[in-house]
Amino acid sequence: MIIGATGKMGAGKDTFAIYLGKKGFIHISLSDIIRQEAVARGIEPSCRNLQDLGNVLRREYGNGVLSKMAQKRIIPGKNYVVTSIRNVGEIEVLIQNKEFVLIAIDAPQTIRFARITARNYQTKTLPLSFEDFQKLEERELISPESSDQRLDKCAALAKTVLLNDVELASFHRQIDILLESLGRRV
């Protein structure tokens, strides 16, 4: 089984992946693939730079390039969670696997901003203010360029949406219900 997770910054994609990891899923992050490419190119891995680099990679190698890179890591018969899906081309590549299902994860914008600020990982990638966060997020939602991030279009293709706006235990229960609906014992 391959579960894809799309969602806005701070919605809980990594939290989703960590929980699935406890259930035997292997995590592949498309954002991590971009980070590795940024390091290889000597690019500072700020959020804006990673967005730009992802867009450049999709323009140069096709909209599904990150998923193609992820697929090289997938071993048949194992369970995976692929996070940070931000372009329909990435879904088109992954959906070729009959075991793939796409899930969208969401939370209110103020909650997501608070989470990002609180976790304070890689300070350079954090927006300086709520307004900066909103502008950065706007770039991810919809773009006239097919190679850019288009989270709204990705979320529209999801089988279901998990709302991660309360305590962690509730989010975990939603994930367990999702797994059961997909035919996987919890």
N, CA, C and O of each residue as an XYZ file, in Angstrom:
744
protein
N       0.845     -1.180      0.000
C       0.000      0.000      0.000
C       0.888      1.240      0.000
O       1.891      1.300      0.711
N       0.508      2.218     -0.801
C       1.203      3.496     -0.827
C       0.169      4.581     -0.553
O      -0.761      4.779     -1.335
N       0.338      5.269      0.549
C      -0.558      6.364      0.896
C       0.185      7.661      0.634
O       1.258      7.899      1.189
N      -0.391      8.490     -0.209
C       0.161      9.801     -0.483
C      -0.521     10.828      0.402
O      -1.725     10.748      0.643
N       0.248     11.790      0.883
C      -0.315     12.842      1.735
C       0.007     14.201      1.129
O       1.165     14.533      0.878
N      -1.042     14.973      0.903
C      -0.892     16.339      0.450
C      -1.505     17.237      1.508
O      -2.388     16.816      2.256
N      -1.043     18.451      1.568
C      -1.588     19.387      2.541
C      -0.705     20.602      2.681
O       0.449     20.614      2.252
N      -1.264     21.609      3.284
C      -0.559     22.879      3.463
C       0.497     22.754      4.557
O       0.519     21.789      5.322
N       1.372     23.758      4.608
C       2.428     23.788      5.627
C       1.813     23.698      7.029
O       0.877     24.428      7.356
N       2.351     22.797      7.845
C       1.914     22.681      9.232
C       0.616     21.940      9.434
O       0.100     21.906     10.552
N       0.061     21.337      8.378
C      -1.216     20.623      8.509
C      -1.065     19.318      9.281
O      -2.004     18.873      9.941
N       0.123     18.698      9.202
C       0.334     17.453      9.927
C       0.767     16.293      9.055
O       0.590     15.135      9.434
N       1.330     16.583      7.895
C       1.769     15.505      6.996
C       2.855     14.647      7.636
O       2.813     13.420      7.549
N       3.820     15.286      8.275
C       4.885     14.511      8.924
C       4.359     13.772     10.150
O       4.789     12.652     10.426
N       3.442     14.380     10.885
C       2.806     13.706     12.031
C       2.060     12.470     11.538
O       2.111     11.413     12.168
N       1.378     12.606     10.428
C       0.678     11.494      9.777
C       1.674     10.387      9.435
O       1.429      9.213      9.713
N       2.795     10.768      8.832
C       3.815      9.797      8.422
C       4.462      9.109      9.628
O       4.720      7.906      9.595
N       4.719      9.864     10.676
C       5.316      9.282     11.889
C       4.386      8.225     12.477
O       4.831      7.147     12.872
N       3.095      8.539     12.533
C       2.126      7.578     13.078
C       2.060      6.320     12.201
O       2.022      5.200     12.711
N       2.047      6.520     10.881
C       2.034      5.357      9.987
C       3.340      4.568     10.108
O       3.348      3.348      9.946
N       4.433      5.263     10.391
C       5.713      4.587     10.598
C       5.635      3.593     11.749
O       6.258      2.532     11.700
N       4.878      3.930     12.778
C       4.694      3.015     13.914
C       3.883      1.789     13.513
O       3.860      0.786     14.227
N       3.224      1.881     12.373
C       2.424      0.769     11.871
C       3.118      0.064     10.701
O       2.500     -0.714      9.974
N       4.417      0.349     10.534
C       5.211     -0.359      9.543
C       5.362      0.326      8.199
O       5.956     -0.249      7.287
N       4.851      1.525      8.048
C       4.994      2.246      6.780
C       6.356      2.921      6.718
O       6.875      3.391      7.730
N       6.921      2.965      5.537
C       8.197      3.636      5.290
C       7.874      5.021      4.725
O       7.075      5.152      3.798
N       8.501      6.042      5.291
C       8.219      7.429      4.905
C       9.168      7.905      3.814
O      10.388      7.792      3.935
N       8.589      8.436      2.756
C       9.352      9.117      1.706
C       8.761     10.513      1.579
O       7.575     10.666      1.285
N       9.586     11.531      1.799
C       9.141     12.920      1.723
C       9.666     13.562      0.447
O      10.873     13.596      0.211
N       8.753     14.071     -0.374
C       9.193     14.770     -1.582
C       9.940     16.047     -1.215
O      10.823     16.479     -1.955
N       9.598     16.654     -0.082
C      10.342     17.833      0.387
C      11.777     17.475      0.730
O      12.692     18.255      0.467
N      11.982     16.298      1.315
C      13.345     15.864      1.629
C      14.161     15.646      0.356
O      15.362     15.912      0.324
N      13.499     15.163     -0.686
C      14.181     14.974     -1.967
C      14.640     16.335     -2.501
O      15.754     16.466     -3.007
N      13.777     17.338     -2.383
C      14.152     18.690     -2.828
C      15.280     19.237     -1.949
O      16.218     19.851     -2.456
N      15.191     19.013     -0.624
C      16.263     19.475      0.284
C      17.613     18.879     -0.111
O      18.624     19.581     -0.142
N      17.621     17.586     -0.412
C      18.861     16.925     -0.823
C      19.404     17.545     -2.104
O      20.611     17.741     -2.241
N      18.521     17.853     -3.033
C      18.937     18.481     -4.287
C      19.456     19.894     -4.019
O      20.420     20.321     -4.653
N      18.832     20.626     -3.091
C      19.302     21.977     -2.742
C      20.722     21.920     -2.192
O      21.577     22.717     -2.577
N      20.968     20.977     -1.292
C      22.313     20.821     -0.722
C      23.317     20.502     -1.831
O      24.409     21.069     -1.865
N      22.948     19.600     -2.731
C      23.841     19.222     -3.824
C      24.154     20.404     -4.742
O      25.230     20.466     -5.336
N      23.211     21.337     -4.853
C      23.404     22.500     -5.721
C      23.952     23.716     -4.956
O      24.170     24.774     -5.547
N      24.174     23.563     -3.648
C      24.686     24.672     -2.852
C      23.662     25.766     -2.602
O      24.020     26.933     -2.441
N      22.391     25.392     -2.570
C      21.306     26.344     -2.352
C      20.878     26.285     -0.888
O      20.675     25.201     -0.342
N      20.742     27.444     -0.256
C      20.259     27.497      1.126
C      18.839     26.923      1.170
O      17.983     27.350      0.396
N      18.578     25.965      2.060
C      17.268     25.298      2.076
C      16.175     26.084      2.812
O      15.513     25.548      3.701
N      15.991     27.350      2.440
C      14.883     28.126      3.009
C      13.585     27.659      2.347
O      13.613     27.058      1.273
N      12.484     27.929      2.973
C      11.192     27.502      2.442
C      10.986     28.056      1.031
O      10.593     27.323      0.123
N      11.248     29.318      0.856
C      11.083     29.961     -0.466
C      12.011     29.304     -1.496
O      11.589     29.012     -2.615
N      13.272     29.072     -1.120
C      14.217     28.447     -2.046
C      13.793     27.030     -2.416
O      13.961     26.609     -3.560
N      13.239     26.289     -1.446
C      12.793     24.929     -1.736
C      11.589     24.945     -2.675
O      11.492     24.120     -3.583
N      10.666     25.897     -2.448
C       9.529     26.032     -3.367
C      10.043     26.309     -4.780
O       9.623     25.671     -5.745
N      10.958     27.272     -4.880
C      11.503     27.645     -6.195
C      12.225     26.477     -6.855
O      12.041     26.227     -8.046
N      13.045     25.761     -6.091
C      13.790     24.639     -6.651
C      12.852     23.523     -7.121
O      13.070     22.936     -8.181
N      11.821     23.233     -6.345
C      10.831     22.232     -6.763
C      10.195     22.626     -8.091
O      10.014     21.788     -8.974
N       9.856     23.908     -8.226
C       9.267     24.398     -9.479
C      10.254     24.267    -10.632
O       9.870     23.884    -11.737
N      11.531     24.585    -10.380
C      12.564     24.470    -11.412
C      12.721     23.008    -11.845
O      12.786     22.713    -13.038
N      12.780     22.104    -10.879
C      12.931     20.679    -11.206
C      11.766     20.186    -12.059
O      11.964     19.442    -13.020
N      10.540     20.606    -11.701
C       9.375     20.184    -12.485
C       9.415     20.772    -13.898
O       9.049     20.094    -14.858
N       9.854     22.026    -14.033
C       9.966     22.626    -15.367
C      11.030     21.910    -16.204
O      10.831     21.666    -17.394
N      12.160     21.574    -15.574
C      13.266     20.951    -16.305
C      13.019     19.484    -16.646
O      13.395     19.029    -17.727
N      12.390     18.742    -15.735
C      12.295     17.287    -15.891
C      10.869     16.750    -15.932
O      10.671     15.536    -15.996
N       9.886     17.622    -15.896
C       8.492     17.195    -15.923
C       7.846     17.277    -14.547
O       8.518     17.154    -13.523
N       6.543     17.484    -14.539
C       5.820     17.707    -13.286
C       5.842     16.518    -12.332
O       5.604     16.691    -11.137
N       6.117     15.340    -12.823
C       6.158     14.157    -11.970
C       7.545     13.759    -11.505
O       7.714     12.676    -10.944
N       8.541     14.604    -11.724
C       9.934     14.239    -11.449
C      10.161     13.815    -10.000
O      10.879     12.845     -9.760
N       9.580     14.500     -9.040
C       9.831     14.153     -7.633
C       9.242     12.784     -7.290
O       9.839     12.010     -6.540
N       8.076     12.499     -7.842
C       7.480     11.173     -7.610
C       8.294     10.075     -8.299
O       8.417      8.968     -7.776
N       8.840     10.381     -9.458
C       9.699      9.399    -10.125
C      10.935      9.110     -9.281
O      11.377      7.965     -9.187
N      11.486     10.148     -8.672
C      12.642      9.954     -7.787
C      12.234      9.127     -6.561
O      12.989      8.270     -6.103
N      11.042      9.393     -6.041
C      10.543      8.645     -4.882
C      10.307      7.181     -5.245
O      10.611      6.285     -4.458
N       9.768      6.943     -6.429
C       9.470      5.566     -6.846
C      10.712      4.684     -6.889
O      10.626      3.471     -6.702
N      11.847      5.288     -7.130
C      13.087      4.509     -7.150
C      13.385      3.914     -5.776
O      14.153      2.957     -5.670
N      12.793      4.464     -4.737
C      13.019      3.994     -3.364
C      11.973      2.973     -2.908
O      12.113      2.372     -1.843
N      10.939      2.781     -3.706
C       9.826      1.911     -3.323
C      10.112      0.466     -3.710
O      10.433      0.163     -4.859
N       9.990     -0.408     -2.735
C      10.167     -1.848     -2.930
C       8.781     -2.493     -2.912
O       8.053     -2.350     -1.930
N       8.404     -3.195     -3.974
C       7.089     -3.839     -4.015
C       6.850     -4.728     -2.784
O       7.757     -5.401     -2.295
N       5.613     -4.707     -2.306
C       5.237     -5.541     -1.177
C       5.383     -4.859      0.169
O       4.966     -5.417      1.184
N       5.965     -3.666      0.207
C       6.106     -2.929      1.460
C       5.113     -1.771      1.460
O       4.620     -1.357      0.411
N       4.831     -1.258      2.654
C       3.910     -0.143      2.801
C       4.676      1.170      2.913
O       5.664      1.273      3.640
N       4.192      2.183      2.165
C       4.856      3.483      2.137
C       3.859      4.603      2.382
O       2.672      4.485      2.080
N       4.372      5.685      2.935
C       3.641      6.939      2.993
C       4.539      7.972      2.318
O       5.679      8.194      2.727
N       3.993      8.597      1.272
C       4.729      9.601      0.506
C       4.110     10.949      0.841
O       2.933     11.184      0.570
N       4.908     11.832      1.430
C       4.381     13.120      1.862
C       4.891     14.264      1.000
O       5.804     14.112      0.188
N       4.268     15.403      1.209
C       4.637     16.664      0.549
C       4.363     16.640     -0.946
O       5.144     17.170     -1.736
N       3.267     16.035     -1.324
C       2.830     16.024     -2.718
C       2.184     17.378     -2.982
O       1.198     17.743     -2.342
N       2.755     18.120     -3.937
C       2.310     19.495     -4.160
C       1.969     19.817     -5.621
O       1.687     20.969     -5.950
N       1.994     18.816     -6.489
C       1.711     19.062     -7.887
C       0.952     17.860     -8.447
O       1.260     16.714     -8.119
N      -0.040     18.131     -9.292
C      -0.859     17.060     -9.869
C       0.001     16.059    -10.647
O      -0.314     14.869    -10.673
N       1.074     16.521    -11.274
C       1.964     15.610    -11.991
C       2.572     14.558    -11.082
O       2.819     13.428    -11.505
N       2.812     14.931     -9.830
C       3.348     13.966     -8.858
C       2.309     12.884     -8.562
O       2.649     11.712     -8.401
N       1.051     13.288     -8.494
C      -0.036     12.329     -8.262
C      -0.176     11.408     -9.477
O      -0.341     10.197     -9.328
N      -0.110     11.985    -10.670
C      -0.265     11.197    -11.894
C       0.771     10.080    -11.991
O       0.477      8.999    -12.499
N       1.974     10.341    -11.508
C       3.006      9.302    -11.505
C       2.669      8.235    -10.458
O       2.706      7.040    -10.753
N       2.343      8.661     -9.252
C       2.098      7.711     -8.158
C       0.835      6.876     -8.370
O       0.783      5.710     -7.977
N      -0.171      7.469     -8.986
C      -1.450      6.769     -9.156
C      -1.336      5.604    -10.146
O      -2.235      4.768    -10.227
N      -0.235      5.549    -10.894
C      -0.009      4.420    -11.793
C       0.154      3.120    -11.002
O      -0.037      2.029    -11.540
N       0.509      3.247     -9.725
C       0.583      2.087     -8.847
C      -0.826      1.842     -8.302
O      -1.393      2.712     -7.641
N      -1.387      0.676     -8.570
C      -2.770      0.394     -8.172
C      -2.968      0.412     -6.655
O      -4.104      0.480     -6.185
N      -1.883      0.353     -5.887
C      -1.989      0.375     -4.420
C      -1.924      1.785     -3.848
O      -1.907      1.952     -2.628
N      -1.887      2.808     -4.710
C      -1.761      4.196     -4.266
C      -3.118      4.801     -3.932
O      -4.101      4.598     -4.644
N      -3.148      5.547     -2.833
C      -4.320      6.329     -2.459
C      -3.825      7.678     -1.929
O      -2.850      7.741     -1.180
N      -4.505      8.746     -2.325
C      -4.114     10.087     -1.910
C      -5.037     10.598     -0.817
O      -6.261     10.508     -0.917
N      -4.419     11.139      0.232
C      -5.137     11.713      1.366
C      -4.710     13.172      1.501
O      -3.531     13.495      1.358
N      -5.666     14.042      1.774
C      -5.341     15.437      2.069
C      -5.444     15.638      3.577
O      -6.331     15.090      4.232
N      -4.537     16.420      4.107
C      -4.535     16.737      5.537
C      -4.648     18.250      5.651
O      -3.965     18.991      4.943
N      -5.520     18.701      6.550
C      -5.737     20.137      6.673
C      -5.934     20.524      8.130
O      -6.226     19.692      8.988
N      -5.764     21.806      8.373
C      -6.005     22.416      9.682
C      -6.162     23.907      9.432
O      -5.673     24.417      8.425
N      -6.837     24.612     10.331
C      -6.977     26.057     10.152
C      -5.613     26.749     10.077
O      -4.642     26.307     10.691
N      -5.563     27.832      9.317
C      -4.312     28.536      9.063
C      -3.630     29.006     10.344
O      -2.408     28.905     10.453
N      -4.376     29.511     11.304
C      -3.750     30.001     12.543
C      -3.120     28.855     13.331
O      -2.065     29.032     13.941
N      -3.747     27.700     13.326
C      -3.190     26.526     14.012
C      -1.913     26.081     13.306
O      -0.919     25.770     13.961
N      -1.933     26.051     11.990
C      -0.753     25.625     11.232
C       0.417     26.579     11.448
O       1.556     26.139     11.598
N       0.145     27.877     11.466
C       1.211     28.844     11.709
C       1.793     28.655     13.109
O       3.009     28.714     13.289
N       0.938     28.429     14.090
C       1.407     28.208     15.465
C       2.275     26.958     15.543
O       3.285     26.955     16.246
N       1.902     25.907     14.838
C       2.696     24.670     14.839
C       4.081     24.904     14.234
O       5.094     24.468     14.781
N       4.105     25.587     13.115
C       5.381     25.835     12.447
C       6.280     26.695     13.328
O       7.478     26.436     13.442
N       5.711     27.699     13.937
C       6.477     28.580     14.812
C       6.985     27.812     16.028
O       8.133     27.984     16.436
N       6.134     26.964     16.610
C       6.494     26.218     17.817
C       7.581     25.182     17.560
O       8.476     25.011     18.388
N       7.520     24.500     16.446
C       8.520     23.449     16.217
C       9.882     24.025     15.887
O      10.908     23.381     16.110
N       9.891     25.238     15.356
C      11.125     26.001     15.163
C      12.267     25.167     14.581
O      13.420     25.319     14.985
N      11.942     24.285     13.630
C      13.018     23.541     12.986
C      13.564     24.396     11.851
O      12.819     25.109     11.179
N      14.827     24.316     11.656
C      15.513     25.043     10.597
C      15.015     26.480     10.515
O      14.286     26.837      9.590
N      15.396     27.277     11.455
C      14.919     28.652     11.571
C      14.898     29.380     10.231
O      14.017     30.207      9.997
N      15.835     29.094      9.363
C      15.904     29.782      8.075
C      14.692     29.521      7.197
O      14.409     30.312      6.298
N      13.973     28.437      7.430
C      12.831     28.124      6.579
C      11.539     28.726      7.112
O      10.514     28.672      6.433
N      11.564     29.288      8.289
C      10.333     29.814      8.879
C      10.011     31.214      8.377
O      10.902     32.054      8.255
N       8.745     31.463      8.088
C       8.349     32.827      7.753
C       8.563     33.730      8.969
O       8.477     33.278     10.111
N       8.839     34.994      8.716
C       9.108     35.917      9.814
C       7.841     36.353     10.531
O       7.881     36.646     11.726
N       6.740     36.399      9.839
C       5.491     36.873     10.431
C       4.335     36.065      9.868
O       4.496     35.293      8.923
N       3.168     36.257     10.465
C       1.974     35.584      9.965
C       1.689     36.023      8.529
O       1.267     35.214      7.703
N       1.916     37.286      8.236
C       1.694     37.794      6.880
C       2.652     37.135      5.885
O       2.250     36.782      4.776
N       3.921     36.970      6.281
C       4.885     36.279      5.419
C       4.456     34.833      5.193
O       4.559     34.306      4.085
N       3.976     34.203      6.261
C       3.481     32.825      6.176
C       2.330     32.748      5.170
O       2.284     31.840      4.340
N       1.409     33.701      5.249
C       0.267     33.716      4.330
C       0.718     33.874      2.876
O       0.181     33.215      1.985
N       1.696     34.739      2.635
C       2.208     34.943      1.278
C       2.906     33.687      0.754
O       2.742     33.310     -0.406
N       3.684     33.049      1.626
C       4.375     31.823      1.244
C       3.364     30.733      0.908
O       3.522     30.002     -0.071
N       2.329     30.635      1.729
C       1.298     29.629      1.501
C       0.521     29.906      0.213
O       0.166     28.976     -0.512
N       0.264     31.160     -0.065
C      -0.470     31.517     -1.277
C       0.247     31.001     -2.524
O      -0.393     30.583     -3.489
N       1.581     31.035     -2.494
C       2.370     30.530     -3.623
C       2.166     29.034     -3.829
O       2.304     28.532     -4.945
N       1.833     28.313     -2.741
C       1.669     26.861     -2.824
C       0.282     26.435     -3.311
O       0.116     25.329     -3.824
N      -0.697     27.296     -3.154
C      -2.076     26.880     -3.395
C      -2.432     26.722     -4.866
O      -2.912     25.668     -5.285
N      -2.202     27.748     -5.632
C      -2.590     27.699     -7.035
C      -1.653     28.593     -7.832
O      -1.255     29.665     -7.374
N      -1.316     28.155     -8.990
C      -0.442     28.922     -9.862
C      -0.886     28.697    -11.298
O      -1.370     27.616    -11.634
N      -0.726     29.705    -12.150
C      -1.052     29.499    -13.560
C      -0.049     28.568    -14.255
O      -0.340     28.011    -15.313
N       1.126     28.408    -13.652
C       2.154     27.537    -14.233
C       1.911     26.089    -13.793
O       1.845     25.809    -12.596
N       1.782     25.189    -14.736
C       1.500     23.792    -14.382
C       2.642     23.144    -13.600
O       2.426     22.161    -12.891
N       3.858     23.689    -13.725
C       5.004     23.103    -13.036
C       5.145     23.607    -11.597
O       5.956     23.077    -10.838
N       4.385     24.600    -11.221
C       4.472     25.147     -9.862
C       3.624     24.326     -8.887
O       2.912     23.400     -9.274
N       3.725     24.694     -7.639
C       2.939     24.024     -6.616
C       1.468     24.399     -6.796
O       1.123     25.554     -7.045
N       0.616     23.386     -6.661
C      -0.821     23.576     -6.847
C      -1.572     22.727     -5.831
O      -2.249     21.759     -6.178
N      -1.433     23.116     -4.565
C      -2.017     22.317     -3.488
C      -3.534     22.200     -3.570
O      -4.088     21.153     -3.234
N      -4.203     23.240     -4.006
C      -5.661     23.160     -4.107
C      -6.094     22.066     -5.081
O      -7.029     21.317     -4.802
N      -5.412     21.977     -6.223
C      -5.745     20.938     -7.208
C      -5.411     19.548     -6.674
O      -6.137     18.588     -6.935
N      -4.317     19.440     -5.930
C      -3.942     18.147     -5.336
C      -4.988     17.706     -4.317
O      -5.433     16.558     -4.329
N      -5.375     18.620     -3.442
C      -6.362     18.282     -2.406
C      -7.688     17.853     -3.028
O      -8.372     16.982     -2.490
N      -8.054     18.457     -4.153
C      -9.308     18.107     -4.824
C      -9.297     16.670     -5.343
O     -10.360     16.087     -5.556
N      -8.119     16.095     -5.549
C      -8.006     14.718     -6.046
C      -7.941     13.676     -4.933
O      -7.934     12.476     -5.209
N      -7.893     14.120     -3.687
C      -7.747     13.203     -2.555
C      -9.000     12.366     -2.333
O     -10.125     12.814     -2.557
N      -8.767     11.137     -1.885
C      -9.867     10.230     -1.551
C     -10.658     10.773     -0.368
O     -11.883     10.666     -0.319
N      -9.940     11.353      0.579
C     -10.575     11.897      1.775
C      -9.686     12.990      2.363
O      -8.509     13.108      2.022
N     -10.275     13.783      3.251
C      -9.538     14.829      3.940
C      -9.563     14.526      5.432
O     -10.625     14.297      6.012
N      -8.383     14.527      6.046
C      -8.288     14.386      7.493
C      -8.083     15.774      8.076
O      -7.173     16.497      7.671
N      -8.932     16.143      9.028
C      -8.810     17.445      9.667
C      -8.015     17.279     10.955
O      -8.434     16.573     11.872
N      -6.875     17.931     11.009
C      -5.956     17.815     12.145
C      -5.990     19.121     12.946
O      -5.037     19.901     12.939
N      -7.109     19.334     13.633
C      -7.270     20.600     14.338
C      -7.511     20.443     15.840
O      -7.796     21.419     16.533
N      -7.398     19.233     16.327
C      -7.588     18.994     17.761
C      -6.386     18.242     18.317
O      -5.295     18.303     17.750
N      -6.579     17.545     19.406
C      -5.449     16.848     20.031
C      -4.976     15.667     19.175
O      -5.714     15.129     18.349
N      -3.750     15.299     19.403
C      -3.082     14.265     18.632
C      -3.826     12.935     18.670
O      -3.901     12.248     17.651
N      -4.370     12.561     19.805
C      -5.075     11.279     19.919
C      -6.259     11.213     18.955
O      -6.534     10.161     18.378
N      -6.945     12.313     18.783
C      -8.076     12.353     17.854
C      -7.605     12.181     16.408
O      -8.239     11.481     15.619
N      -6.492     12.826     16.073
C      -5.925     12.685     14.731
C      -5.519     11.232     14.491
O      -5.756     10.690     13.411
N      -4.912     10.603     15.492
C      -4.526      9.193     15.369
C      -5.753      8.305     15.159
O      -5.700      7.361     14.372
N      -6.854      8.594     15.851
C      -8.084      7.813     15.653
C      -8.583      7.952     14.214
O      -9.034      6.978     13.611
N      -8.500      9.171     13.667
C      -8.906      9.371     12.273
C      -8.043      8.538     11.329
O      -8.541      7.971     10.356
N      -6.763      8.472     11.620
C      -5.850      7.689     10.781
C      -6.189      6.204     10.877
O      -6.190      5.501      9.867
N      -6.477      5.724     12.086
C      -6.864      4.322     12.265
C      -8.137      3.996     11.484
O      -8.236      2.939     10.860
N      -9.103      4.906     11.521
C     -10.353      4.710     10.769
C     -10.056      4.685      9.275
O     -10.618      3.874      8.539
N      -9.178      5.568      8.831
C      -8.781      5.592      7.430
C      -8.162      4.256      7.023
O      -8.538      3.680      6.002
N      -7.217      3.767      7.821
C      -6.560      2.499      7.503
C      -7.567      1.357      7.427
O      -7.494      0.516      6.531
N      -8.497      1.332      8.362
C      -9.537      0.285      8.330
C     -10.382      0.391      7.066
O     -10.739     -0.627      6.474
N     -10.708      1.626      6.644
C     -11.500      1.810      5.430
C     -10.734      1.369      4.187
O     -11.337      1.012      3.175
N      -9.407      1.394      4.265
C      -8.568      0.956      3.150
C      -8.273     -0.545      3.214
O      -7.549     -1.083      2.378
N      -8.850     -1.212      4.225
C      -8.685     -2.655      4.325
C      -7.436     -3.085      5.063
O      -7.017     -4.238      4.958
N      -6.843     -2.180      5.800
C      -5.633     -2.531      6.554
C      -5.967     -2.573      8.034
O      -6.506     -1.614      8.585
N      -5.651     -3.664      8.660
C      -5.915     -3.801     10.088
C      -5.034     -2.854     10.873
O      -3.855     -2.676     10.567
N      -5.624     -2.251     11.889
C      -4.908     -1.283     12.722
C      -4.125     -1.978     13.803
O      -3.458     -1.320     14.603
